[in-house]
């Protein structure tokens, strides 16, 4: 399987998600501007969400719950464009 373009990814310009390597994608939505904005944020944070899940999956049984929860909450907040938890 081909690896994804390395992050960070960010919303840039009008309906574009970019990385240091260039444009990742352009986002369109037939459901309105708010949905397109939400889709942009979710796509842009995909590498961070993947990294957080990979980190969680590698933790040994009994690892500190608060740290695992913190990693998940921070990734979710970033995807939803909220302050980190």
Steps between C-alpha positions, in 0.01 A plus 500: 500500500626848417563731796306824532664838452678591824346771716448749624197570287308826530207687353644755260331732259154433371398136550852362487683274742876523458823356634860613459500273191211688337123478465349187656146559378227748423178471697152538356165449665149517368371535855626853561792706620491380862525136393782575258686682780453202734618258230810714441591493869449124526711428190776738615529330839502143362877450554466617862205268561693207352805579713289521817333167426833334420642631828197373695522159333867463604443569869542209740205372697455714808663807349386822662141553393519880530786520248320275251179696545691825458651389169159395368326816623765727349469331161121518513507866602731584214271318255201693632694829514475539878759572766701198612357317798 
